[in-house]
C-alpha cells in the first residue's frame, strides 16, 4: 500500500529560487474530487512536462494519506483533462529544491490560484526529523484550504487577504 506523508509550508521569500535543480509545468484535473460524502478517494490526472499519471488518494485531508500513482500515456492524460475532468484545472510550476537531506517541492500556482506559493516536503514517517530551510515560513499542513482539491472549489483568488 502506498502512503504519503507530507508537510506543507508557506514561503518567507524567494531565496529558494537559486537552489532549484529542476522545474515541472503541471496541469491537473480530477475525475473524482473525493469531496462528496459518498466518495472515499480522489482520482487525479496530471501532466508534468512530457510525463503523465493517474493518482488515487484517500480523502483524508491530513499529513498522512493512502496514495497510488501510475504512469499513463501523455496524449491520454491530455484528452482526459480536456474531456473528462471537472472544468477547473490546477495549473502550477513545481520547483525541486534540495535542502539538507530532503528535496522540497515549491509550487507556484497560476490561474485562479495565482499568488499562492507553497513548499512541501515528503517524509518517511510522521516523526521524521528534517531541517527547515531559512526560506520556509508558517506551516499549513492542517489547513485544508491549501490542498489542491480544495483549491478547485475555493480558489486562492477568493480568499480574503
C-alpha positions as CSV (number, residue, x, y, z in Angstrom):
1,X,0.0,0.0,0.0
2,X,1.3,3.5,-0.9
3,X,1.4,6.0,1.9
4,X,2.2,9.7,1.5
5,X,3.4,11.7,4.5
6,X,3.7,15.3,3.5
7,X,4.0,18.7,5.3
8,X,3.1,22.0,3.7
9,X,4.6,25.4,4.4
10,X,4.2,29.0,3.1
11,X,7.4,30.7,1.9
12,X,9.1,33.7,3.6
13,X,10.9,34.8,0.5
14,X,12.3,33.7,-2.9
15,X,15.8,32.7,-1.7
16,X,15.0,29.1,-2.8
17,X,15.0,30.0,-6.5
18,X,18.8,29.9,-6.9
19,X,18.8,26.4,-5.3
20,X,16.2,24.9,-7.7
21,X,17.6,22.0,-9.7
22,X,14.5,21.2,-11.8
23,X,11.1,22.6,-12.7
24,X,7.9,21.0,-13.9
25,X,4.9,22.7,-15.6
26,X,1.9,20.9,-14.1
27,X,-1.7,20.7,-15.1
28,X,-4.0,18.5,-13.1
29,X,-7.7,17.8,-13.0
30,X,-10.0,15.5,-11.1
31,X,-12.1,12.6,-12.4
32,X,-13.4,12.3,-8.8
33,X,-12.9,15.0,-6.2
34,X,-13.3,13.0,-3.1
35,X,-15.3,15.9,-1.6
36,X,-18.7,14.2,-1.9
37,X,-19.9,12.4,1.2
38,X,-20.0,9.0,-0.6
39,X,-16.5,9.3,-2.0
40,X,-13.6,7.7,-0.2
41,X,-10.9,8.8,-2.7
42,X,-9.9,11.5,-5.2
43,X,-8.8,10.5,-8.7
44,X,-6.5,12.9,-10.4
45,X,-5.0,13.2,-13.8
46,X,-1.7,15.1,-14.0
47,X,0.6,16.2,-16.8
48,X,4.1,17.3,-15.8
49,X,6.3,18.4,-18.7
50,X,6.2,15.4,-21.0
51,X,5.1,12.9,-18.4
52,X,1.6,12.0,-17.2
53,X,0.0,9.9,-14.4
54,X,-3.2,9.0,-12.7
55,X,-3.2,9.3,-9.0
56,X,-5.7,8.0,-6.4
57,X,-5.6,9.4,-2.8
58,X,-7.6,8.7,0.2
59,X,-9.9,11.7,1.1
60,X,-8.3,12.4,4.4
61,X,-7.1,16.0,4.3
62,X,-4.2,15.4,6.6
63,X,-0.4,14.8,6.6
64,X,-0.8,11.0,6.1
65,X,-2.9,9.6,3.3
66,X,-3.0,6.5,1.1
67,X,-1.7,7.3,-2.3
68,X,-1.3,5.2,-5.5
69,X,0.2,6.7,-8.7
70,X,0.5,5.1,-12.2
71,X,2.1,6.4,-15.4
72,X,-0.3,6.8,-18.3
73,X,0.3,8.0,-21.9
74,X,0.6,11.8,-22.2
75,X,-1.9,12.0,-25.0
76,X,-4.5,10.1,-23.0
77,X,-3.9,12.4,-20.0
78,X,-4.3,15.5,-22.1
79,X,-7.6,14.1,-23.6
80,X,-8.9,13.3,-20.1
81,X,-8.0,16.8,-18.8
82,X,-9.9,18.3,-21.7
83,X,-13.0,16.0,-21.8
84,X,-13.4,14.0,-18.6
85,X,-12.1,16.2,-15.7
86,X,-14.1,18.8,-13.9
87,X,-13.9,22.2,-15.6
88,X,-11.4,23.6,-13.1
89,X,-7.8,22.6,-13.8
90,X,-5.0,23.3,-11.3
91,X,-2.0,24.9,-13.1
92,X,1.3,25.4,-11.3
93,X,5.0,25.3,-11.8
94,X,6.8,23.0,-9.4
95,X,10.5,23.5,-8.5
96,X,12.6,20.8,-6.9
97,X,14.8,22.4,-4.3
98,X,17.3,20.2,-2.3
99,X,18.0,21.2,1.2
100,X,19.8,19.2,3.8
101,X,18.6,15.6,3.4
102,X,15.4,16.3,1.6
103,X,14.2,17.6,-1.7
104,X,11.5,20.3,-1.2
105,X,8.8,20.9,-3.8
106,X,7.9,24.5,-4.2
107,X,4.6,25.1,-6.1
108,X,3.9,28.4,-7.7
109,X,0.2,28.4,-8.7
110,X,-1.3,30.1,-11.7
111,X,-4.8,30.9,-13.0
112,X,-7.5,31.1,-10.3
113,X,-4.8,30.3,-7.6
114,X,-2.2,32.9,-8.8
115,X,-0.2,34.4,-6.0
116,X,-0.3,31.2,-3.9
117,X,3.2,29.7,-3.2
118,X,3.6,26.6,-1.1
119,X,6.5,24.4,-0.2
120,X,6.1,20.7,0.6
121,X,8.4,18.0,2.0
122,X,7.7,14.3,1.9
123,X,8.7,12.3,4.9
124,X,9.2,8.6,5.7
125,X,7.3,8.9,9.0
126,X,5.3,11.4,10.9
127,X,8.1,11.8,13.5
128,X,11.0,12.0,11.0
129,X,13.3,14.9,11.8
130,X,14.0,17.4,9.0
131,X,15.8,20.7,8.7
132,X,13.7,23.7,7.6
133,X,15.3,25.9,5.1
134,X,15.6,29.6,6.0
135,X,13.1,30.5,3.3
136,X,10.3,28.4,4.9
137,X,7.5,30.2,6.7
138,X,4.4,29.2,8.5
139,X,3.3,25.5,8.4
140,X,-0.1,25.0,6.8
141,X,-0.3,21.2,6.8
142,X,-3.5,21.2,8.9
143,X,-5.2,24.0,6.8
144,X,-7.5,22.3,4.3
145,X,-7.6,25.4,2.1
146,X,-4.0,24.6,0.9
147,X,-4.9,21.1,-0.5
148,X,-5.1,21.1,-4.3
149,X,-8.6,19.5,-4.3
150,X,-9.9,22.3,-2.1
151,X,-8.3,24.9,-4.3
152,X,-10.7,23.8,-7.1
153,X,-13.8,24.7,-5.1
154,X,-12.4,27.6,-3.2
155,X,-9.5,29.1,-5.3
156,X,-6.9,31.4,-3.7
157,X,-8.2,34.5,-5.5
158,X,-11.5,34.1,-3.4
159,X,-9.7,34.2,-0.1
160,X,-9.9,37.4,1.8
161,X,-6.3,38.7,2.2
